[in-house]
């Protein structure tokens, strides 16, 4: 089996880790990322465009380090199940963004080659008889464009060595109107979406059309445990665990990993949301830090929580500037209170996704907590925070998602 290490942006091992951020600042940053991705997912529905990508390039939660070319060079890419085309900035670039690693030099690699319209993956690109061009536009107005090329990429194996996968189609960014900030270790995006050009689909039968991840907790300052993106034989749920499976939802408007959400429970109380509340589906998205609930669902959840917490004298609901817009937060004067926070269950068609209280709420500076889901106008997203300590398996052949609880800190074996 093949695998790649996933690094969370808040891990001290991340190239963009900011050690001086307070819990509240870190939470606000993650909120902004999730809001931006919700806007993007909503836009893709309106525009029916398959090669758009999420918002600002630096709106991401996880990165992967992957080797490419001959000789091999390693580059850091954003891991994104909401993007399809994998791309990296290339040299010589006409318009370049700042990056600490030099852009990938296509002229130095003996395995590099451009593709033409004869290639079966050329559909959706602008092609001539000899080459194809791509452009990925970001909702923020930023973009990457350049040559569609084929190159060898290196993956880790379960034995601990490397395996070369030849001829992977990707974007070589020549004109890049992107900005990842001044101290930037990011070279591009690792696309694991549903389109044929995504690495998940290109690897296809080689990985038995399967990939998985198990996201570790990242909110403790000293937590450096890695998560892994696993492919093929490695992308399995351990025997004896309580696995559940549900089918992906199809719409003509987009190619996201959509699920059919029916209702939500808080603790043992089912909210009884009206049929059609989630008619747009629920996106499962590792790139969104926190979850989003569309307006109708969020109002019901907030109403229930306000009633639930009413009797606790040690709690004070935060208002105004004390709280990020669209969130439910409380100040807490008792340190032993956190065990009394309720769990949550997302009732999907065919499966119940149970979220323990520590993934339902974010604790901030030890004396406050917020629901780790925010109000959104139309979009509902199951984000990375709610997926912690769950093995999630994407099966592209049978078009289904399986999951089971797992201690993801043991996944680094």
Buried (B, 14 or more C-beta within 10 A) or exposed (E): BBBBBBBBBBBEEBBBBEEEEEBBEBBBBBBBBBBBBBBBBBBBBEEEBBBBBBBBBBBBBBBBBBBBBBEBBEBBBBBBBBBBBBBBBBBEBEBBBEBEBEBBEBEEBEBBEBBBBEBEBBEBBEBEEEBBBBBBBBBBEBBBBBBBBBBBBBBBEBEEEEEEBEEBBBBBBBBBBBBBEEEBBBBBBBBBBBBBBBBBBBBEEEBBBBBBBBBBBBBEEEBBBBBBBBBBEBBBBEEEEEBBBBBBBEEEBBBBBBBBBBBBBBEEEEBEBEEEBBEBBBBBBBBBBBBBBBBBBBEBBBEBBEEBBEEBEBBBBBEEEEBBEBBBBBBBEEEEBBEEBBBBBBBBEBBEBBBBBBBBBBBBEEEBBBBBBBBBEBBBBBBBBBBBBBBBBBBBEEEBBBBBBBEBBEBEE
